[in-house]
Amino acid sequence: MKKLNIKTAAILMAALIIIFLGCKKKDLLATADSEYLPQDVKQSCIVSDTEFNSWFKTGKVTENGLVEPANSVAFPHNNNCDFYKWSQQMFLWITSPSSGSYGNKGTILESPVFYNVSPQDPITGKRTLEAHKPNVLLSAVSNINQSGPNRLPVLIDKSGKMFEIEAQKSDEKVKNELNNLVQVGSVKANANGVHMFFDLKGKIIKSPKPVIESEIKPSDVVQQFKVGNKFIFLDSNGNEVQSEQGQAGSHGALMGENKSLVYYITMVNDVYAYFLTGVNEGKLNGNQFPTTASARDSIVAYAKTKGWAAPPDPNALAIELKTSWVEVTDLPNVESYVTIKAIIPTYDKSNPNKWVENGQRTAKLALVGMHIVGSVAGHPEMIWATFEHEKNTPNTAYSYVDKNNNVKQVPADTGKGWLFNANANDTTGAQNIQNMTVSGDTILVKNASLASPTARRIMAWGVASNTVPNGEDKTPADSNSEVISINNAVRSMLVGNDVRKNYLLIGATWTFGGAGPNGNVYPYGAVNDSIPHGDAIGTGQLSNSTMETYVQSPSSASTEQNAISCFSCHNDNNGIKPSDLSHVFEDIISLPPNTENKRILK
């Protein structure tokens, strides 16, 4: 009887502990996997135990263990799953704790393998590479610039179509109904709200059409004109483009529920930095990013001539990272985040509608998002993958295929605890409204009382709800299932309290056959049912809710006009030169020679 009482008491105590922990966990940001990912999904993309163990430096999965980068030189690119596995392995590597040849402090992304890319110099437009050094904190900025193929700010109209914005000039001219150039004196709205253009003499300019200077897809560029304290936008045909409130422009700032701004850091790895410098000096072939063993060997050989240490992971090839962070202050469940210490800007907020940068301070930051862009065998256009913390933003409704090949529907996420959405229960109201914009060193707050964010991931796993995502996945449900499946596989094989369990691969994008991107999304580039070379495939309409918050098209992006991919911005007339794809490549100043002939790690 005594044993029975003890046993019963033990069972009751265990139950109470489970209930207590379950309730406690429910109130925090991280809860059970089943609340985020369907567990009955068809296992259409998995990684075996043997292969997963091989990713780890020790050859065995360990809690928060060091993962090696994917071998991009030997990338198989046989099917979609190969791209998703490459993405997962790279994320696990980048967020691994440093050890061995990387040093013994922080994560791999903080190690000397990576360099920070500075913001553009306001005068020269140039950027510098800042080496990651011991006891030197990384620097973050509080806004991210979304630029199109002409490197101009972007605008999303009410139908979801993306345009680039040419800023108004001081001597702005338009074409009149006779196609003659006329200088604009003013723009005014009449009693019916119709905007009228006037010349310098106050005469109405009939049928005004803007003069678009951009060379890449000028039909997708609008001209900006100021009307009072607002702006209007004319497309190349003279039609006024209507956008949702707050969707005009790209220099946006985002704030979490913990009242922290989101901070951003752009990085490149050593192979990228060495390659860029060699191209700038005319020593390396700059026709495309490295994808072969011979290109890798040329970069390593060139590095030796400059006195640089050989990259510890040359097979990783060229990598560019964009990362997003929030302060850990008032952030629930901090232990579920990868964290770093960094230098962030401070602001004078005495004017609630105008925050002026006034200095810097050190802060502990938590990782909320990451873009991983890397060159691999057969794909000089690079793989574009993105990850988010599982409790960033709620998803819009999506479908998937279960283990019995049944299509199931998942309703839009609701509930509390989302970092960037204070009212997820409102699934039909306004979403992704930009309340904060950045101009120079100032953050302009449109509505100081609108403190709560409204971010939502419109395409849960990077594909529209009513289009064929790619040649391999014939339905959105098939594509979603692949991404969910690989997430389930990786998360289930990470052991213990590995912090990386709390991050999700949202998807990855590339082009068929590694062709130069044309800016289209599969299948809209197809001609006479031919293979659409240059179309974005994989999860071709991918967005990160912390970086493309305000640049997301509708979930039913069923037309060529409103389908948006990574390559909608990162393309230049089907080119595969680094400057055609990367917005920072041309701006970066070359690395100096290393006269010490060593990499400082300690």
Summary of the structure (lengths in Angstrom):
residues: 602
radius of gyration: 25.1
end to end distance: 61.8
largest distance: 103.3
contacts: 1976
relative contact order: 0.16
helix: 21%
strand: 28%
